[in-house]
Amino acid sequence: MGEQHTVKFPQEIINEYAALGVDLPALFSAGHLGTRMGVQIIEASPERVVGTMPVEGNTQPYGLLHGGASAVLAETLGSVGSMLHGGSSKIAVGVDLNCTHHRGVRSGLVTGVASPVHRGRSTATYEIVISDEEGKRVCTARLTCLLRDVNPGDEARVRSAG
């Protein structure tokens, strides 16, 4: 879980945030909750966000992957896609998340792939498909984020996060 890895970002996005003095991988990480849960973002662009999470440590009492853990992975990936779509002048705030859990998983790593359903000026919606190591669908989620303008106080928080 504590391993270092490099997230793949499109070069134009790296350049946009670097001009603002923002550490893009830190900004678009899984955050404190995601870190505790072992979420790792592998690839990130407005068109596709990919991340993984271990089942171990994220189970419910029956030993299955907790539905809330799937929700954390889904919201993390959809939020990253929404933030990248909105660009440096917007902040993405989740307003709706729904998850359908298709099958249980007891071990291994799950992988989520977020794909845009709608990318507008004020909202972005992503479908997130979470699969087990055999490629079987575990969960399908949909996240809608409000894209709001960055306020002066937000800029300080964004810079301190990076």
VOGUTOR-23127 format. One record per residue (C-alpha): residue in one letter; z, x, y. Coordinates in steps of 0.1 Angstrom, whole numbers, plus 2048, in hexadecimal, padded with zeros to 3 digits. Last residue first. Layout:
  r    Z    X    Y
  A    Z    X    Y
...
! end
This chain:
  r    Z    X    Y
  G  7DB  7FD  8C5
  A  7F5  7E2  8C7
  S  800  7F0  8E9
  R  7DD  7EC  8F7
  V  7DB  7C8  8EB
  R  7FD  7BF  8F9
  A  7F4  7CE  91B
  E  7D3  7BB  91B
  D  7E5  79A  912
  G  7FA  79C  931
  P  7DA  79C  947
  N  7CC  77E  935
  V  7B0  780  91A
  D  79B  761  919
  R  7A0  749  8FD
  L  78E  747  8DC
  L  79E  72B  8C7
  C  79D  734  8A2
  T  793  71E  885
  L  79B  72A  862
  R  78C  71D  841
  A  79A  727  81F
  T  78D  729  7FB
  C  7A4  737  7E1
  V  7A4  748  7BF
  R  77E  74B  7BA
  K  777  760  79B
  G  768  782  7A3
  E  779  794  786
  E  790  7A6  79E
  D  79C  785  7AD
  S  78A  772  7C8
  I  793  765  7EB
  V  778  753  7FF
  I  77D  750  824
  E  769  737  839
  Y  76A  740  85E
  T  76B  72A  87D
  A  768  737  8A0
  T  771  724  8C0
  S  76C  726  8E5
  R  74A  737  8E9
  G  73D  72E  8C6
  R  73C  73E  8A5
  H  73B  725  889
  V  73C  729  863
  P  742  74E  864
  S  749  761  844
  A  76B  76F  839
  V  76C  781  818
  G  78E  784  806
  T  795  79C  7E9
  V  7B2  797  7D1
  L  7C2  7B5  7C0
  G  7D3  7B6  79E
  S  7EC  79F  78E
  R  7F6  77B  787
  V  7D9  767  796
  G  7D9  741  797
  R  7BA  72C  79C
  H  7A8  716  7B6
  H  7BF  716  7D4
  T  7B0  703  7F1
  C  7BB  711  813
  N  7BB  702  836
  L  7C1  714  856
  D  7BE  704  879
  V  7C7  711  89C
  G  7C5  737  898
  V  7C5  74A  8B9
  A  7A8  762  8C0
  I  7AB  776  8E1
  K  78C  77A  8F6
  S  77E  795  90E
  S  77D  7B0  8F4
  G  765  79D  8DE
  G  767  779  8D3
  H  754  780  8B2
  L  76A  79E  8AA
  M  789  789  8B0
  S  77B  76C  89B
  G  773  784  87E
  V  796  793  880
  S  7A5  771  881
  G  792  766  862
  L  79D  784  84F
  T  7C2  781  858
  E  7C2  75B  853
  A  7B4  75E  830
  L  7CC  77A  826
  V  7EA  767  833
  A  7DE  747  823
  S  7DA  759  801
  A  7FE  765  805
  G  809  741  80D
  G  7F9  736  7EC
  H  80F  74F  7DA
  L  7FD  763  7BF
  L  80C  758  79E
  G  82D  765  78F
  Y  83C  742  78A
  P  855  749  7A6
  Q  839  74F  7C0
  T  826  770  7C3
  N  81D  788  7DF
  G  82F  7A8  7D3
  E  814  7AF  7B9
  V  7F5  79B  7C1
  P  7E7  7B7  7D6
  M  7D3  7AF  7F5
  T  7AF  7B7  7FF
  G  799  7B3  81D
  V  775  7AC  827
  V  769  79F  849
  R  745  794  84D
  E  72E  789  86A
  P  745  791  887
  S  74B  7B3  877
  A  766  7C2  862
  E  767  7D5  841
  I  785  7E0  82C
  I  7A2  7CE  83B
  Q  7C1  7D6  827
  V  7DC  7BC  820
  G  7FB  7CC  80E
  M  812  7AE  814
  R  829  7C2  82B
  T  80A  7CE  83E
  G  7FD  7AB  841
  L  81D  7A0  851
  H  81E  7BD  869
  G  7FA  7BA  874
  A  7DC  7B7  85D
  S  7C9  7CF  872
  F  7B0  7C7  88E
  L  7C3  7D8  8AA
  A  7CC  7F7  895
  P  7A9  7FC  889
  L  79B  7F7  8AC
  D  7B2  810  8BE
  V  7AD  803  8E2
  G  7A5  81A  900
  L  78F  7FF  910
  A  76F  813  90B
  A  77A  818  8E7
  Y  77A  7F2  8E3
  E  755  7EE  8EC
  N  74B  80E  8DA
  I  75B  803  8B9
  I  74A  7E1  8BC
  E  728  7F1  8C2
  Q  72D  808  8A4
  P  732  7EB  88B
  F  755  7EE  87A
  K  75D  7FD  858
  V  783  7FF  853
  T  790  821  849
  H  7AB  825  830
  Q  7CE  834  830
  E  7E4  82C  813
  G  807  81C  818
  M  800  800  800
! end
